């Protein structure tokens, strides 16, 4: 009886020995390597392996995107994302080359850069290429980095493409090729191993998206001619069609202000890197000055996914708009996408302790859980009434009333005081009780 998970591994030649060491840590996996320094071979390798393996594993986002059209919908596909540990290695190598005060990046998110700067105590300035990093954009990437270096004698470049790194080296621009570390590879393999068996069913879930144009009326008032309005609508639709193509999905207009988008969960999670990246919102804002709110609904049926998409859009708009929220099949909310610390809360509360606590303070249980999630977003269990007011967008007086009701219901406790100035009164610092932590 076959017990191994057969994995088709596709990437460049340099990665073979490192990936082999990583896969050796997982005896239940049988890797089948197809490696070439010619990136376009990723598509041919995918066609060759897709009927022989349980899943496909790519060395990065670019070979995955090259081969995406050839990946069958029933075959799980994974790739190694560029994250923090690879960045630390690149920064270390750059430090050994020269002292720098500025870095021009491509292929990595600003969140990882900010975390690395904080952990390393660095204060360099940087810019990130905001377009799509692909083989078609090589000249654009090279020109972007070259322009950034013109007025910065102490600048360096970190690029996610080897061919870009080689070209920059040829024109004497100090740079480092940002590639995944061994730790990144192991984490990606672990996720693949977990996902291959238990997520096959979820991979095929339907994803409905509702996309709403927030500032449509104000835009129309600014333009004098119908042709300009029609051109703007055409430009929006064209960008949404490109987004649907990336997601292997379908998009259609419900009205001039709202669109419906359909794909499957596996593709959506891979392209958004596990709900971490959704460049569409920023691109539409930057190029067309249009704010989009998006609600994504997951479900095992079209009815379920469509209902969840409508609820998710409401959550996005209640969060201020210009963002994307997800409502999953279990009615748990996740969002906003592309945010360092997204919210996680449930629309359906079954925890009796939470329900009892909510009733004791005259608050809806789902609203109480969402409020707690908003406060916990800052990744600490301690907060002041002033911080609560800022997070929830309410007055300090209203925050004090909520705090008092939570104290009476024993949801929180006072853990200390915070002195903000010599003349100001100390602010009380609160913390969720242990049983309060168990509420959500």
TAMOHU-V100971 format. One line per field, one symbol per residue. ss: DSSP state (H for helix, E for strand, L for the rest). phi: phi as a letter, one per 40 degrees, with the letter a starting at -180 (. if undefined). Layout:
# TAMOHU-V100971
ss = ???
phi = ???
This chain:
# TAMOHU-V100971
ss = LLLLEEEEEEELHHHHHHHHHHHLLLLLEEEEEEELLLLLHHHHHHHHHLLLLLEEEELLHHHHHHHHHHLLLLLEEEELLLLHHHHHHHHHHHHHHLLLLEEEELLLLHHHHHHHHHHHLLLLEEEELLLLLLHHHHHHHHHHHHHHHHLLLLEEEEELLHHHHHHHHHLLLLEEELLLLHHHHHHHHHHHHHHHHHLHHHHLLEEEEEEEELLHHHHHHHLLLHHHHHHHHHHHHHHHHHHHHHLLLEEEELLLLEEEEEEEHHHHHHHLLLLLLLLHHHHHHHHHLLLEEEEEEEELLHHHHHHHHHHHHHHHHHLLLLLEEEELLLLEEEELLLLLLLEEEELLLLLHHHHHHHHHLLLLHHHHHHHHHHHHLLLLLEEEHHHHHHHHLLLHHHHHHHHHHHHHLLLEEEEEEELLLLLLLLEEEEEELHHHHLLL
phi = .cbcccbcbbiccccdcccccccccbccbbcbcbbaccdccdcccccccccbbcabbbcacccccccdccccccbcbbacccbccccdcccccccccacbbabbbagaccdcccccdcccgcbccabbcccccaccbdcccccccccccdbbcbcbbbbcbcccdcccccbgbcabccbccccdcccccccccccdccbdccdcdcbbbbbbccbcccccccbcbccccccccccccccccccccccfbbbaccacbbbbbbabcdccccccfggbaacddccccccbfbcbbbbbbbacbcccccccccccccccccchgfabbbbcccgccbiccgbcbccbabcbcbccccccccccbgbcccccccccccccdcgacbabcccdccccgbccccccccdccccccfcbacbibbccacccccccbbaccdcccccc
